[in-house]
């Protein structure tokens, strides 16, 4: 009985759908399609990858991807709508690495001389301050501003205490 009711319902549904006018959008011509700047497309991709690393607490990858995108956007001279997110991931990843948080711990003894300087806690703290300061100053409407300002206060207190 249930099968018969279900079958009858489907028949009514399909007959109603076939009698209704269905509007299908026509494909756009290539000239009408919106084009995206290659730098912006690359930045969007790097932002997505940085986010994936960040939520998995893989802060070296998040820092590398977000800082790469920041440099590309700034050197490309474009306005990137999600620059605040890039700055947030770069700043917070630098902060977490400097303080030894996350899944990745940096063993400076195993790194090359160049990477020892790059991943030294002092360098990472300075980078975190630079990224988060830029976020707070240039993007006051960002959803990340409040947390960035809180961490920035902590970092600035740590830097001034060590001097």
Long-range contacts (C-beta under 8 A, 24 or more apart in sequence): 37-76, 37-78, 39-72, 39-73, 39-76, 39-78, 40-73, 40-78, 40-80, 42-69, 42-72, 43-69, 43-72, 43-73, 43-80, 43-82, 43-86, 44-82, 46-72, 46-86, 47-82, 47-85, 47-86, 47-89, 50-86, 50-89, 50-90, 50-93, 51-85, 51-89, 53-93, 54-89, 54-92, 54-93, 56-103, 57-96, 57-101, 57-102, 57-103, 57-104, 58-102, 58-103, 58-104, 59-92, 59-93, 59-94, 59-96, 59-97, 59-101, 59-102, 59-104, 60-93, 60-97, 60-104, 60-106, 60-119, 62-89, 62-90, 62-93, 63-89, 63-90, 63-93, 63-94, 63-97, 65-89, 66-90, 66-93, 70-131, 83-138, 83-139, 84-135, 84-138, 84-139, 84-142, 84-143, 84-144, 84-145, 85-142, 85-144, 87-131, 87-132, 87-134, 87-135, 87-139, 87-144, 87-148, 88-131, 88-132, 88-135, 88-142, 88-144, 88-147, 88-148, 90-127, 90-131, 91-127, 91-128, 91-129, 91-130, 91-131, 91-132, 91-135, 91-148, 91-151, 92-128, 92-132, 92-147, 92-148, 92-151, 94-124, 94-125, 94-127, 94-128, 94-131, 95-124, 95-125, 95-128, 95-132, 95-151, 95-155, 97-124, 98-122, 98-124, 98-125, 98-128, 122-162, 125-155, 125-158, 125-159, 126-159, 128-155, 129-155, 129-156, 129-159
